[in-house]
Amino acid sequence: MLACWFVLAPSALADTTWYVVELKGQPAGWMRVERHEAGELVTTTTSMRVAIARQGTVVVTAFSSEVVERAGGNVISMSRTIEGDQDDRATWRFEGRYATLEREGNHEKLPAPEGLYVGPEAERQYLIRRIAQGDATISTRVVDPLSGLQPVPTVRQRVAKERITTHAGEVEAVRFETRRGDEDRIVEEWLDERGRLVRARTSIGAVTQEIRLSDEATARRAIARPPDLIDATRVPIPTRIRGHERLRRASFILQGNGQIPELSVGHQRAERINEQGVRIRIDLDDAGPPVELSEAERAVLLSPTDLLEVEDDLVRQLARRAVASLPERSTHAAQAEAMRGFVHRYITAKNLDVALASAATVARDREGDCTEHSTLLAAMLRAGEIPSRLVAGLTYEQGGPGAPPAFVYHVWVQALVEIDGAQRWIDLDATQSARARHVAQIALSLSDGRHANDLWQGLAPTLGAISIEVEAMR
């Protein structure tokens, strides 16, 4: 239901606000917020471009969103664009109790979300009033095109009024501790008397992101020399693991901030040993207990998503090519391994130039790192009627001159196949030439591919915030 719980006077505001985006205290990009009023309609456009260096290669992530609302608060339309090799654009148009989603030339009529919610301009006007009144808690429910159709509930707890330094000079602002949706993470926000964001700070593990008010020239320069977060999130260990690719069993102790996931799946078993630590045991000769999925759960792991375009003609063609040389009655386990090896050979440009490409994009461009190997493999498995999901975690790296041995963040795939008469998860790493998985590979997070952010939720609390002890290897 589209509605607003307060009445707003039409605003004459029409301006552009620039911000510098910082990662680990280093400039990494910019954000721009534009507000434009035409009659009774207010349009808010937000654009962000952030660059991250990955071992000498720069990867740029860019997106924009637009919300059109009436001055009284009702949302008329919203859209988002995520830039990439093939831009992903979606537009929702609201009419009464329904919203029409337009995407790639297709139209889908959907029920509008229930309850009271508004657009960003209406929220800003509401914040102006509540800040002036000195409210300790301010709650809103606002549409966000990047999150999809469902509005995002936001709760702000007032902390103090402060004078802060931004790239545009000193500003009087009120600091809030803000929670969005069902996230546990707190975002510190500083808002001025106009309800305008002047600074925001949040931590993902040990990686801190800040957004600071700026001028256009400073903001645009911020993307010139991005920080290297790959090096910043390596987990070094004191000695090298010799022959790790030939070993079958391992035990590791991960110590950190109390938020290390306890993920037991496939070859891996996890147990909490104290408030800060988790023991991970890996046995490549033990595929784990049988897995029983409902029909609905199995359907999800076979379905196409924005990231895993199972119905793409080229993805399906590659899936058939990968198993063409196998016997007609080959097992799903044999087919999965054949697809893994095929993807390893098929992606010829193995580089860090791509942020997170979908399976269809990888099928055409044939380039990328672990994420691209994984999205293509997961989609091909589903095209072959083998349930699959993405896994994110840590994998051992020998290091080299000037680089100590370490665990680095990595993505691979799990497929559900029959082993010893039962359904079990197997690990498939298409970045490896010969072995599907080695023993020094620790799973921390799983995703069915519907939401790319799911993959990083288990990783986020560990970034730059854990240590690893090699307890045993054999």
N, C-alpha and C positions, 0 to 999 in steps of 0.2 A: 504494500500500500504506500503510495507516495503522499507524504504529508510533511508538515513542519510544525513544531511545537512552540514557535514564537513568530511574531510578525516583525518584518524588517522594513526600514525605510529604504527606498532606492538609493544606491550609492553612485556618486559621480567618479569613483575611482577608476583610473586607467593608467597603469604603470607597469614597469618591468623591474624586477629585483634580481640581482645576481649574487651568487654564493661561490666560495671556494670549497671544494671537497678535499679533505685530508685523510690519509690512511697512515696509521702509526706516526702521526705528527708531520708527515710529508705531503705537500700538495700533489693531488692525483687527478684532479678534474674540476668540473664546474657544474652548477645547477642554476637554472633560470626559471623564474615564475613570472608569468605575464597575466595581468588582469585587464579585461577590456569590457566596457559597458556599451551596449547599443539598445536604446530604448529600455524595455524592462528586462532584457536579457543580459546576464553577466557570464563571460567566458573566462575560465581559468586554465591556462596552459602551463604545464610543468615539463621541463626538459632537463635531462642529466646526461653527462658524458664523463666516464671515469676510465682512466688507463692504469693498467698494472703491468709492470715488467715481470717477465717470467724467464729467468736465466738468459737475459739479453734480448729477448723478444718482447715487444709491447703488444698487449691485447687491450682493445678498447671495447667497453660495454656502453651502449647508448640506448635510451628510451625516451619517450615523451607520452604525455597523457593530456586529455582535454575534457573538461566538464562544462556543459552549458546549462545554466539554471535561471529560473526567474528570480527577480529581485526579492520576491517573497519567500524563496527557499526551495521551491519544487524543481526537481531535476528534469531537464528536457532530453538531454543526450549525454553520452560520454564515450570516449574512445581511447585506445592505447596503441602505440606503435613501438615494437621492440626491433631495433635495427640489427641487421645481420646480412649474410649473403643474400637471403631472401627475407625482406622485412615481414614481420608478423603484425598485422593490423586487425583490430577488432573494434566494432562500434555497436553500442547499445542505444536504442531509441525508445523512450518511455511514453506510454499512452495508457492512462488509467491504471488498471491492475496488471498490465502486461508490458513486457520489454521485448523488442525485436533485436536479435543479435545478427549483425551483418559481418561475414568473414569469408574471404576468398570467393566472393560472388554468391555465397549461400546465405539464406535468411532463415532464422529459427525463432519462433514465437515462444517466449518463456514467461512464466508467472513472475511478476515483480516481487521483490522481497517484502515480507510482512513487516509491520512496525513503522516507527517514525525514523526518518533519516533525511539528510540534506546534502548539499554540495559544499565545496571548500569555501566559497564566498559567504554563504550563510553561516558556516561554522566560524569564520573569521569575525563576522559581525557579532555573533553570539559570544565569542571569547572577549571581544572588546568590552561588552557589558559586564560579564562576570569578573574580568580582571579589575575593572573599575570598582566593582562592589567588594572586592577583596575575598571572593569565594575561596574556600580552602580546597574544595574538590569541584572539578568541572568535567562533566561527562557528555560526550557527543557520540553520534552514530552517523558516519559520513561515507559517501560513495568514494571508492578508489578504483579507477579503471585497471590499475596494475594487479589488484586483488580479485578482479572479476565482478560478477553481478552483485554478490552479497556485500552490503555495507560493513565497514569496519568499526566496531565499538571502541572508543578511546576514553581512557580515564586519566585525567591530569591532577596530580596532587601538588598544591602550591608549597614551595620551599621558602623562598625569600626574594626580596627585591634587591637587585644588584646592579652595579655599573660594570659592564664588561667591555673587553677590547675585541673588536672585529677588524677585518681587513678594510672596513670603511670608517674606522675610528671608534671612539668610545660611545657606548649606547646604554641608556637606562632600560632595564628589562626585568621581568619577573621569571625566576627559575622554577620549573616544574619537573617532577618525576612522572614520566608518562608511560603508560602501558597500552599497547594496541592489540586488539583481538584477544586470543588466548595465549599470547606469548608471555613467558616469565621475564623476559629481558626488559630492563628499565632503560628508557631513553631520557636523557636529560635535555630539556628544551628551555630556551630563553625566548620569551615573547615580549614585544614592546607594547605600548599602550594602544597601538593600532591593530593588535592581534597578529602582527607579522612576526614570523620566525626570524630571529637574528643569529641564533646559534643552536646547534643540536649536537649531542655527543652520545655515542653508544659503543659498547664493547662486544666483540665477537671473539670469545676466548681472550687472548692477549692482543688482538688486533683492534685498535680503537679507530672508529670513524668519526670525524667531526665535519660539520657543515657550518661555515661562518659567512656572515653578511659581507659583501664585497662590492667593488665596482667592476664594470665589464672587463676592462683591460687586465686587471689583476686576475680575475676569474679565468679568462681565456688563456693566460700564461701558465696557469696551474697544471695544465695537462702536458706541458712540454717535457718534464723529467719525472716520470712516474716511479714510485717505489717498487722494489722487487719483493713481493710477498712470498714467493716460493722459497727464497733463501731465508726469509724471516720466520717461516713456519716449519723449517726442518727440525727434527728431533734428533740431535746428535747422540751417539753412544760412544763409550770410551775405547772400545776395541772392535776390530772387524770380526764378522761372522764368517768363518771359513767354510766353504763348500755348502752354503745355505741352499743352493738349488738341488743338491743331492740328498739333503736330509729329509726325514719323514716326520719327526716330532719336535715340538718346541714349547717352551713355557716362558712367558713374559710377564713382568709386573709393570703396570702403567700407574704412575702416581701423578696426581694433579690437583684440581680444584673441587673435587667431590662431584663433578658432573660427567665423569667418564662413563659412557654407556656400557651396560652389561649385556652384550649381545652374544647369545649362543645360537649358532646356526651352522649347518653343514659340518665341516671339519673342526669348527671352533667351539670351545666351551669357555664361558666367562663366569667368574665368581668374585664378589666383593670381599676384600680381605680386611679393609678398614675404611674409615670415613673418606679417605682421599684416594684409596688404591683399589685396583682391579687386577686379578690374575687372569691371563688369557692363555689357555692351552690349545694347541693345534696338533691334530693327528691326521695326517693325510691317508692313513689306512682305515680311518673310521669316518664313514660318510654321514654319521649322525642318525638320529631316530627317524622312523617313517613320518611322512608328512601327510596329513589329511586335510584337504581343502574342500569347502562347500562349492557347489556349482557357481554361485555368485563370485566367490573369491577367485576361482579358476578363470572365470570369464574376464575379470579385471586384468589378470596377468596375461591374457591373450588379446586384449583390446588395443586398438590404436589410440595414441595420445598425440598432443602437439609435438612432443619430443620424439616419439616412436611411431612414425607413420607407417603402420603395418600394411595398409592398403595401397601404398605407393607402388606403381608398376615396376619401377627399377628395383626397389627393395625386395619385392616378391620374386623378381627375376634372379636377383643375386642369391636369394635363399635356395632357389631350385638349382642354380649352377653349383652351389657349394656342396650339394649332396648328390650330384648327378653320377658320380663314379662309384657310389656305394651300392651294395646289393639291394635289391628291391625291398626286402623285408628287414632292412637294417634297423637297429634300435634307435630310440630317441637319443640315448647317450652317445652313440656313434655319430648321429647326425649333428648333435650339438658340438662335438669336438671338431667335426669337419667344417662346420660354419666358423668356429673360432679360428682355425688355421686359415680358412679362406679370407676372413676379414684382415688377419695379420698381413697376408700377402697383398690384398686388394688395396689397402691404404698405403700408397707409395710415398706420399710426402708426410713423413712423420716429424711433425714440428709442433711448436707451442703457439702458433699464430692465431688459433681459433679459440674463442672463449667456451662456448657450449653449443655446438651445432646439432641440429636434429638429424635423424637417420637419413631422411631423404636428401638433405644437403650433403652429408658425408658420402652418400652413394654416388653423387654427381661430382663432387670436388676431390674425393679420394685423398683428403688430408686431415691432419689433426693429431691430438695426443690421446691420452687414455680415455678422456670423456667421449671423444668422437669414435674411437674403436668400440666403446661400450654401447653407445646409442645405436650404432648400426647393427652390432651383433644382437642386442636385445630385440630389435625390431625384426631382424631376419628369423630369430628363433620363434617369435610369435607368428610370423608368416608361415612357418613350418609346423604350426600347431603345438609348439613347445612353450609352456608358461615360462616367463622370464621376468627378472627384475634387476635393478641396478644396485650396486654395492659401492660404498665409499669408505675408505679407511686409510691405513698406513702400509707402506711396503718398504722393505729394506733396500738401501742403495750403498754400494761399496765405497763411494767417495773417490777421491783422487788427489792430485797435487793441490794442496791448499784447502781441500774440502774433506773433513773427517767423515767416517762412516755415519750414516744417519737413517732414520725412517722419514719418508716423505709421503705427502698425501697423494692418494691414488684412487682410481675408479675402475671397477671391473663388473662382471655380470654373473648372476646365478641363474641356472636353469633347473626346472623341476623334471626329473626323469626317473625311470624305473631302474632300481639297483637292488639285486637280491630279492626280487619279487615285491618291492615296495617303492613308493614314490619318495625320492630324497632330493635335496638341493645339492647341486655340484657347482663348483667355482670355475669360471671360464675367463681367462685374462688374454684378450686378443693382442695385447702389446708384446706378449712373449712368443718366441718363434717355435718352441718345442713343447714346453710344459704348460698345462692349463693354469697352474697355480703353484707357487712354492711355499715353503713352510713359514717364511718370515713375512707374512702378509696378514694384517689384522683388520677385521671388519668392524666398523663403528656405526654405520648407518645404512638403511635400506630405503629404496624408493620403487614404487610401482610405475613410475614414469608419468603419472598424471600431473604432478606439480614438481618442477625442477628444484624448488627450494627444499622439498622434503629430503633430498639427498644430502644437503648441507647441515640440516638441523642437528644430527648426531655429531657432526664434526665441529660445529661452531664453538662449543664450550672448551674444546681441546686445543684450538689454534694457539700455538705459542705458549701453552699453559701446562704442558705435561712433560714428564720424563719417562724413559723406558729402560728397564733393567732386563737384560737377557739372563733368565734364571737357569734354563737348561736347553740344550740342543742335541739331538741324536738322530 
